[in-house]
Amino acid sequence: MHELIKPVLAVDPGKATGWVMYDVVSEDILCSGTHNDFKTFGRRVERTFFQNKITVVCEDFKITQETIRKARQYESLYLIGILYHITHNNPRVFNPLVIQSRNIKSFATDDKLKALGWWTPGNNHENDAKRHLLAYLWQTKQIEAERFIDGES
């Protein structure tokens, strides 16, 4: 049976959460943006699971001495917990939650996002979610380098 869409949701969690929904079959971004309430965003993601089988990719959040000095914003941790719960307790999920290091974003440069037509000026969180999406698609061999290689200097 051929599936009409095979979505991947990539998330840059935080107080302002960047996100992008991508369809592997059509190779198109379905929607993307930034959400400022992690609880509401978590509920929206949960509802999406009841409509589609989905893969979720999320940036990891490490607590370090630097994190403690900068700010005590726990939204990233809370949202990762919500996503973990949803993906591990729903039979419609393709894969368990895919956690990526924040360092993986250096692979998905601004130029690569621009070459793909994915760049959104002035929206760092949304662009960071797209970086995680690109890294995931590249690691899982679901995107060809020719689509973004022109963006490299």
Buried (B, 14 or more C-beta within 10 A) or exposed (E): EEEEBBBBBBBBBBBBBBBBBBBBEEEEBEEBBBBEEBEEBBEEBBEBBEEBBBBBBBBEBEEEEEEEEEEEEEBBBBBBBBBBEBBEEEEEBBEEBBBBEBEBBEEBBEBBBBBBEBBBEEBEBBBBBBBBBBBBBBBBEBBEEEBBEEBEE
